[in-house]
Amino acid sequence: MIAIDDGQRTHYLFYYNGDITSVKGMSQEGGRNERQHWSRSGTLALPNDIRINSEGESSNQPELIIDGQVRDLRKEAVFQVNADGSVLQHPVYPPLIRE
């Protein structure tokens, strides 16, 4: 499991049932104060040479783009990565991001 956070709270999680070969570029720009803007991008590499690319930001509507598909972080913030490269969203209660 990989948690993407700002040092104060978790924004979203990636879960893969197995070993993740590498995590590249899960970088953060912006401050650690939750009122400041942040943006992140990166790649997860799975053992079967599948790559999962993601990018996101905290603008007015926090969203994450995973392999070109826009995901709303206010709704669901756990992303299950499957061995075939598909990604499913799962809700978290209580939500990780609250308005």
N, C-alpha and C positions, 0 to 999 in steps of 0.2 A: 504494500500500500504506500502511496506517496501522497502526503498532505501538502497542499499549497497554502501557505500562510504568510502573514506579515509580522510574525513575532508576537502578536497579541491575540489574533484569532485566526481560525481556519476558514479559508474561502471556498475550497473545494478539494475533493479527494479523487485520486485514481486508484482503482483496485484491479489487480491482475492475479489470478490464481496460479502462481508460478514465479519464476525468476524473471525480472526485467533486466535485459542485457545492459542497457545504459539509459541514463537520463541526461539529456543535453539541453542546455539553454533555458532551463526553468529559472530564468532570471527575473528580477524585479526592478522596476524603475519607479521612482517616487518615494514618498516618505512612509514611515511606519505609523504615522497618525492616521486612524481610519477615515478622517475627513479629507485627507490628501488623496490625490489621484495616484493610482498604481496601474501598471500594465505588466503583463508577463507573456512570454512565448517560450516554447520548447518542444522537444521531441522525446517520446518514449520509444525505445527499441526493444522488441520482443525477441526471444531466442530463434524464431523462425524467419528472421529478417523483415518482419512487418514493422513499420514505423507509424506512430500515432503523433500527428502534429497538432499543437494547440496554441492558441493565443487568446488573450482576454484582457479586459480593463474594467476599472471600477466606475466608469462614467455614470450618468444618471440611471441607466438601466444596465446593471452588471450582466455581462454576457461572456460566454466562452465559445470560441469557434474551434471545433474539433474536426480535422480533416474536411474543412469547408462547410460544415453544418453548424448553424448558430444554436447555442444552448443558453437558456435563461437561468442564471445562477440563483435567482430569487425563488425558483420553483423547486429545483432538485440540484443537489450539489455533490452527489457521489456518482462517479462514472466507472462502470464496470467494463474493463477492457477484456475482450475475448480473444482466444488464440487465433481466430480467423481475421482479427483486426476490427471487428465490429465493436461499437461502444454503446452501452445501455446506460440510461440515467435512472437513478433510484432516489426517492425522496428520503429526507432525513427529518426526524422529529425529535426534539424541536429543531427548526431550520437553522442551518449554520449562519445564514445571512438574514438579518432581520431589518425591516424598514423602520 
